[in-house]
Amino acid sequence: MLLIDVYLDRSAIEGIGVFAKRAIPRGTMVWQLHPEFDRMIETSLYESQTGAVKSYLDRYAYPSRANAGHIVFEADDARYMNHSDDPNVDVSREDRAFALRDIAAGEEITCDYNHFFDDGFEFLGDR
């Protein structure tokens, strides 16, 4: 769950992005995995899906690094955080994320998707 005030808006990176409502100082914990809200979905259930459900999970979920055989589906607007090769949020830990630098009010909040995939992340454009 995001621990900061955000809003959704058009992103220059892709589609919709999540933006800071207020300035966020470097080092602030901005997100924490909250097991009562965020979902750990078994990979077998995810892989059995088709159509719109599978497409939605492909876009908004990611492999769990701490719980093999699961994907993480965030319950809030964190799922709209876009990838950047120069992110302002560190998501290298499975359970929490921190601001890498000061983030201005109105700035898009980004992370490096390569942390979620063993073989790295390749941006494919609009999905």
C-alpha positions as CSV (number, residue, x, y, z in Angstrom):
1,M,0.0,0.0,0.0
2,L,1.2,3.5,-0.8
3,L,2.1,5.4,2.4
4,I,2.0,8.8,0.6
5,D,-0.7,10.9,-0.9
6,V,-0.9,10.4,-4.7
7,Y,-3.2,11.0,-7.6
8,L,-3.5,9.3,-11.1
9,D,-2.9,11.3,-14.2
10,R,-1.7,10.9,-17.8
11,S,1.9,9.7,-18.0
12,A,4.5,10.7,-20.5
13,I,6.0,7.3,-19.9
14,E,2.9,5.2,-20.6
15,G,-0.9,5.6,-20.2
16,I,-1.7,6.3,-16.6
17,G,0.9,7.1,-13.9
18,V,0.9,7.8,-10.2
19,F,2.0,11.2,-9.1
20,A,3.0,12.8,-5.8
21,K,0.4,15.2,-4.3
22,R,3.1,16.7,-2.0
23,A,6.9,16.8,-2.0
24,I,8.5,13.6,-0.7
25,P,11.9,13.8,1.0
26,R,14.7,11.4,0.0
27,G,14.6,8.3,2.1
28,T,10.9,8.4,2.9
29,M,9.2,5.0,2.9
30,V,6.6,5.4,0.2
31,W,5.2,1.9,-0.1
32,Q,4.9,-1.2,2.1
33,L,3.5,-4.6,1.3
34,H,0.3,-5.0,3.3
35,P,-0.8,-8.6,3.3
36,E,-4.4,-7.7,4.4
37,F,-4.9,-5.7,1.3
38,D,-2.2,-6.5,-1.3
39,R,-2.8,-10.0,-2.8
40,M,-0.3,-12.9,-3.2
41,I,-1.8,-14.9,-6.0
42,E,-0.6,-18.4,-6.7
43,T,1.2,-18.6,-10.0
44,S,-0.9,-21.7,-11.0
45,L,-4.1,-19.7,-10.5
46,Y,-2.6,-16.8,-12.5
47,E,-1.5,-19.1,-15.3
48,S,-4.9,-20.7,-15.5
49,Q,-6.6,-17.4,-16.4
50,T,-7.5,-16.3,-19.9
51,G,-8.9,-13.3,-21.6
52,A,-9.4,-10.0,-19.7
53,V,-8.4,-11.4,-16.3
54,K,-5.1,-12.7,-17.6
55,S,-4.4,-9.5,-19.5
56,Y,-5.1,-7.4,-16.4
57,L,-2.8,-9.5,-14.2
58,D,-0.1,-9.4,-16.9
59,R,-0.2,-5.6,-16.8
60,Y,-0.6,-4.9,-13.1
61,A,0.9,-7.8,-11.2
62,Y,4.5,-9.0,-10.9
63,P,6.4,-12.0,-9.7
64,S,7.0,-12.2,-5.9
65,R,10.6,-12.4,-5.0
66,A,10.0,-13.5,-1.4
67,N,7.2,-16.0,-2.1
68,A,8.1,-18.4,-4.9
69,G,5.1,-19.6,-6.9
70,H,3.2,-16.3,-6.3
71,I,2.6,-13.0,-8.1
72,V,1.9,-9.7,-6.2
73,F,-1.2,-7.7,-7.0
74,E,-1.3,-4.4,-5.2
75,A,-4.6,-3.2,-3.9
76,D,-4.1,0.5,-4.5
77,D,-2.8,2.9,-7.1
78,A,0.7,1.6,-6.6
79,R,-0.1,-0.7,-9.5
80,Y,0.1,2.3,-11.8
81,M,3.7,3.0,-11.0
82,N,5.6,3.1,-14.3
83,H,9.1,1.9,-15.2
84,S,12.1,4.2,-15.5
85,D,15.7,3.5,-16.1
86,D,16.3,6.4,-13.7
87,P,13.6,5.8,-11.1
88,N,12.9,8.0,-8.1
89,V,11.7,5.1,-5.9
90,D,13.8,2.0,-4.8
91,V,11.8,-1.2,-5.0
92,S,14.7,-3.5,-4.5
93,R,13.1,-4.9,-1.4
94,E,10.0,-7.1,-1.6
95,D,8.2,-5.6,1.4
96,R,8.9,-1.8,1.2
97,A,10.0,1.0,-1.1
98,F,11.8,4.2,-0.5
99,A,12.3,7.6,-2.2
100,L,15.8,7.5,-3.9
101,R,15.8,11.3,-4.0
102,D,13.6,14.2,-3.2
103,I,10.4,13.9,-5.3
104,A,8.6,17.1,-6.2
105,A,4.8,17.6,-5.8
106,G,3.3,16.7,-9.2
107,E,6.2,14.5,-10.2
108,E,5.5,11.0,-11.5
109,I,6.6,8.3,-9.1
110,T,8.6,5.6,-10.9
111,C,10.5,2.4,-10.2
112,D,12.8,0.0,-12.1
113,Y,10.9,-3.0,-13.2
114,N,14.1,-5.0,-13.6
115,H,13.9,-5.7,-9.8
116,F,10.8,-7.8,-10.4
117,F,12.1,-10.1,-13.2
118,D,15.1,-12.5,-13.0
119,D,15.9,-12.0,-16.7
120,G,15.3,-8.3,-16.6
121,F,12.4,-6.2,-18.0
122,E,11.9,-5.2,-21.6
123,F,9.5,-2.4,-22.2
124,L,7.2,-3.4,-25.1
125,G,5.3,-0.1,-25.4
126,D,1.5,0.1,-25.1
127,R,0.2,-3.2,-24.2
